[in-house]
């Protein structure tokens, strides 16, 4: 009898029908491709470029439509719907809630793009601007802000209403895409092959994306450690940094949201704030304030140009900004479901309006401030000649220039150490959130009542790490990165399905009347009385 019980426990730990196929697909694609990296990248890039050429307009409008959908859900009757018991208070304070979403939404990437993304645009600016000119520098920093703006966070959050509704309101045991689409396709599809395909697509995109994030985030740390310790960047150093990261995000994921993810997220908000204040005081604070103001003005003035520019006439040639915007939206689509599922999980007690607007506004505000400070520091060092930023980027890479910029600050050793710590925690909170979400998704426990198995969280962490290390060792992260971008294509269609599903479920339940806070009902009644009068 004991053997039977143990067997049942192992069987119930994970849904092998979606987990195993997802892992096999990733390994079956990434490892052979990585063994022939040059040909693989050429093939995948060719596939991706053909899709981009055909659907550039589609990606741009997709991002805009996500913002429109977010505003519609927020300011219509659906925005009042509470994810959970209307009388229940949210589990996290607004600061804790926003901190978790910021850490999940931005991750360590903001530390890299905030400081050096402007260089790519400055070297190849749009609209016929002269490379390295003052106009090109403004295009560069404002575009870095645009990359972390309303479209991206709308992409991240707009599947969350459906996922939160099935978990917290309808109390479904599994927080899965297939379950969210049950109201559209019915039981036969959801319980059959169709539902499994939807769930496998999600897992393939997220597991591969997590491996890429770990692989691409590591150099941000290794190049700074190389500068600090005056050592070369080797695979051994990369392995050491990765192991430390794995321990951190495994422990955090194991502890869960309350004891791990929340505490790291709020801690990092304070550390990042201290680091930003240090740069402003010890660095060119006055220049950064002025340049930040100019960048915001330039961003607002050219926001539509960045959002909807396809260069269909090709009069001024192609620039970095056009192709990268499309790739960025496609890559963000890969992460859309992960962000939405995690946001839905922690939004119990929040209204749909609170959830969407917090994700649209909080990360955007922080990313603009981070880009203004980090990018402003880099631009200042370039125009004063203290650091030949653009030359280093052209001759080496953007990772190399980051420690050089930090080394120009007073107390540079401390600055680099703090930068490494903040970046490490940012990536840790991204990966532990990812690990937690994958474990939730593939587990067999009732997610409306239980946390995902701690053992399963560790299994997922080990899997993501193994894939990343194998690919880094054979130099094959690039194919998986392009593959992650390609995986965003089916996710886009699934995302629109979940948006429709959210509306359909709330209409069926008349949730805007039955699942709202009492004060909203009273306020609605007052409005109706005034209107009738």
PyMOL commands that set and color helices and strands:
alter all, ss='L'
color gray80, all
select helices_A, chain A and resi 2-13+16-35+37-75+77-80+94-106+109-123+134-147+150-157+160-169+177-180+182-191+193-229+235-282+285-301+303-308+320-346+352-384+389-395+398-407+412-442+454-473+477-509+511-514+518-532
alter helices_A, ss='H'
color red, helices_A
deselect
rebuild
show_as cartoon
